[in-house]
Amino acid sequence: MKRNRIVLIVSIIGLAALILMINLTSPTEIGPFGVLLFFTTLYVVCFGVATFMLQLFVKVAFKKTATRNKDYLYSAIAAFAPIMLLMARSFGAINLWTISLIIIFVALAEFLVYKRI
């Protein structure tokens, strides 16, 4: 339960930083470190959303209230999908093939966590 609060607080702080970055700067002004910070805070926010959605799914589908360590790994993998979509969008390569490859990558990574850990 303590980790859930930490994820929530860090995600809210990341969302506030992301909103500030979007409103106060542009990609040309912020530089390479700022772009790295942008993608990192975006990942943190996506991780918080993925954790919340996974907890909701586990509560509804499996009637469990406790979150396992494995659930956080599933959330960490799922949170990387929007980052990959944004990267593909920046290259101008969003099409059905790219989206299906991202889905396959996430599914394989989730399967690896399911089998190994």
Secondary structure, 3 states (H helix, E strand, C coil): CHHHHHHHHHHHHHHHHHHHHHHHCCHHHHHHHHHHHHHHHHHHHHHHHHHHHHHHHHHHHHCCCCCCHHHHHHHHHHCHHHHHHHHHHHHCCCCHHHHHHHHHHHHHHHHHHHHHC
